[in-house]
Amino acid sequence: MELRHLRCLVAIVDAGGFTDAAIELGISQAAVSRTLGSLEDSLGVRLLHRTSRSLIPTTAGVQVLARARKVLAEADNLVREATTGHTRLRIGHAWSAMGRHTAEYQRRWAARYPDVELHLIRTNSATGGLAEGLCDLAVVRTAFDDARFASAVVGQERRYCAMAADDPWATRRSIALADIRTRTLLIDRRTGTTTADLWPESARPDVAYTQDIDDWLSLIATGRSVGITPESTVNQYRRDGIVFRRLRDATPIAVHLIWRHHDPHPATHAAVALLTDLYQQRRPPRRPASPPPRAPRADR
């Protein structure tokens, strides 16, 4: 069985006959008949009821026709992926893309490189979909196989403690690592950045596990556990019932862009340079809060 056999079947049904199918495919009517016959022989079933006036798919034909359309669509997508690869850049991520830089990154990319369409893809895998072939580059904040992937550090992010909004700690401005030893720590074992190695082996918190950012947030909102996460999560996942407080004594997390050693996307270096520039920009200084107005003094 070849794709041409499936294309022939679809063309016959869509055109309503062998003559019009031959015109659409650019082959002779006899070639259309031979191709369909070859497909039926390979499958061992008849696909079309043919009379001088009508052409109707058999029961098997209906099933094969539906599958054939899907296969042909996937084949067309494959060709499109291969031929337009350099006019589109797919950047994968597991949790929070570029954090607070995400929107600005998209804006600047569109302005600087209008001929290369940027797509951000969230995939729940440790490599943000790169190992699965779903993207050209990936933003990662966890360990990866540097023998398999090339990389560049584009920035660093502070760590934050995530907790329920009504947690007693929510009134604090920052949290210490030592405090978390008294709580249950929720860790995403698939794509999370936190491990028990942040504490000495003899002084580690109790740990519970999840495998997805949405589950992680939902469980923390119940108040039964807390989590530790990069600053990017704070910006990308503002959610009712969750607050974030800075961890004041935790090492920052390195943000990497990674790509396959062999056959990197031509826009890889441009992508790295732009994200590095954004991470190196200093935050605008916060404006001090205005003091509350004084109440007027009553006349004595």
N, C-alpha and C positions, 0 to 999 in steps of 0.2 A: 504494500500500500504506500502510495506517495501523495504529497499534497495536491498534485495535479488531479488525482482521482477524486479527491474531496471537492476541489474547486469545480470540477466538471459536474458532479452531482448537484451542488448548490446552484450552479448556473442553469442547469436543465430545469430545476424546480422553479427558480425565480423567473426565468424567461418564459416558462410555460411550454417548452418544446425543444426539440433537438436543433431545429434550424436557427432559431434566435440565439440559443446557447452557443452554437458554432460561431455566429457573428460576434458575440460578446467575447468569446475566448480567442478568436482569431485563428480558428482551425476549421477543418472540413467537418461536414455533418457526419461523415463516416468515421472520422477520428473521435468525435463525441460518442458515437455509439460503441466503438471499440473500447474507449476509456471506461465508460460505464460498465460494460460487460466485464472488463478486467477487474473492476472494483467488486462487482457482485461475485465473481469467481473467487476472489481472494477472501471474501467474507463468508461465502457459502450460502448466501441468502439472496432472494430477489428483493430489490429496493423500490422498483417502480412498476405499477400496473400500467401497461401501455396499450392503447387502442388507437384506431385511426383518428379519433376525435378527442381523446382525453389522455391525461398523464397524471396519475395519482400515486403518491408514496404508499407503499405497503406499511404494515405495522412496524416491521423492522426498519423500513425506510424512514419513517418518522423519527425513530430513535437515532438512527445513524445521522440523519440530516441535522438534528439538534446538536449532536456531538461534533459534527463536521464544522458547523458554524463557529463553535467555541475554539476548536483547534486552529482554524484559519485565522480567527481574530488574534489568538495568541501568537501565531506565526507572524502576522503583520506587525504586532506590537514588538516582537523580537527584532524584526528588521528595522523598525523605527528607532528602537533603543540603540542599535548598533550604528545607524547612519547619522543620528542626531546627537551622539554622545558628547561632542565637543561644543555644541550650542546650548547645552544644559548642564548645570552643576547641581548635584544632589548632595546635600550635607545632612548626615544622620546624627541623631542624638537619642539618648535613652530617657533623659528627664527634662532638661530645661534649656536646651539649645545654647544660646550665648548669654542667657540671663538678661540683665538689664540692657545689654547691648544688642539684643535680637532685632528689634524694630529698626534701630539705626543702621545695623549691618545690612539689612534688607534694602533700606533706602539708598545707602551709599553704593551698594553693589549695583543696583538698577541704574544709578546715575553714571557710574564709571564704566560698567561693562554691559551696555544694553544688548549686545549680541549674544550674551550667555545668560540664559534664564536660570534663576536661582530657585531651588526647591529645598525646603527644610522638611525632613522626614523623621518622625519619632518612632523608634522601634525598641521594644523591650528586650534588648540584648546587650551584653557587656560591651560590645564594640559599636553600639548604635546602628547596627544593620550593615556594617562594612564587611564583616566576615561572611554574611549571608548574601552579599552582592546587591544589596538594596540601595547603596549609596556610593558616591565617589570618594568622599571624605567623611569623617565623623568627629564630633566633639566628644571627648571622653574625659572623665575626671577620676577614673579608676585605673588599676594596673592592666596592662595589655601585653601581648606577645611582640616584643620589639624585634624579634627575628623574622616575624611575618609582616609587620607593618612599620613603615617609616613614620616619623612624628616630628612635631615642633611644639614647644611650650609657648602658648600665646598669652598666658596671664596666670594670675593666682586669685583665689577667692577665700574670704574668711569663712569660718564655720559658724553655724547658728544652731541653737537648740529649738526644736519645734515642740509645741505643747498645746494642750487644750486651752481655749480662751479663758476658761474659769479656773485654770490651774493656779494654785497659790504662788507659783513662780512667775506668773504673768505680770505681777506688779514690779518685778525686778528689771533693771536695765541690762544686766548681763548675768551669765551663769558660769560657774567654774566646773572643770571636768570632774573634780573631786565630788562635787554635789551629786552628779549623775550616778555615782556608785550606789546611791540609796534608792534609785528608781529602776523600773524595768525599761530597758532600751530596745526600741524596735529597729531592726536592721533589715534592709532589702538585700538579701543574699545574692540576687542576680545582678543588679546594676547599681546598688548603693555604694557610697564612698566611705562608709563607716565600718570599722571592725573593732573588735575588743582589744586590739593591739594599742589603742590610744591610752590604755591603763596598764599599770603593772599587773603581772599575772595573778598576784595574790590579792588584788584590789579591784576586780572588774565587776561591773554591774550585772544584774540578771538580764538575759537577752531573750527576746522573742523575734520571730522572723516573718517576713513577707516577701513577695516577689514582684511588686508592682507599685508605682508611685501613688496611684489612686487608692489602693488598699492601705498603703502606708499612711496617707493623710487621714483616711476614714478611721483607722484604728487609733491614731493619736488623738483625734477629736473626741474619742470616748473618755479620755482622761486616764486610761489604765496604763499608758506608757508614754515615753517621750522619744524624740528622735534627734539625730544630728545630721545636718545637711549643708551643702555649700550655699553661698550667698545667692547664687543664681536661682535656687528654688524659692527663696524669699520673694524674688521679683516676679517669677513666672507663675507661682501657685498661691496667690492671695486668695484665701478661702475663709468663709464664715466658720467660726468655731476653732480656728487655728491661729496661734500667734508664734512669732519667732523672736528669740532673744540671743544676742551675740555670745559666743563662747570666748571668754576673754583670755584663756591660756592654752588654746589649741593651735597646733600648727596649721597654716593655710593649705589649701588644696590646689595643686597644679592643674591647669586646664590645658589639655593637649588637642591639637588637630592631628589625626592620624590618617594614613592612606596606604594603599598597597605599594610595596617596594617596586614591583614591576608594573609598567604601563600606568603611571600616574596621570590623572586628568591634567590637560595643559594649563588649566586655571588654578592649579594647586597653590603655587607660590603667591599668586595674587590673593587667594582666599586667606592664606596664612598672614600675609602682610596687613591686610585690612583688619582682621580680627586682633592682631597684635597691637596695631595702632589704637584701636578702641579700648583695649584693656589698659594701655599705658596712659590714656588720658586721665587726668585727675578729676575726681568728683567735684562738681561745683560746691563751694562752701555753703553750708546751711545758714540761712538767715536766722539770727537769734529771734526767739519768740518775743513779741512785744509784751511789756509788762501790762497787767490789767489796769484800766483807768482807776484813778483814786476817786473815792466817793467824796462829793463836795462836803466841806465842813459846815455844820449847822451853825446858824447865828446864835450867839449867846444872848 
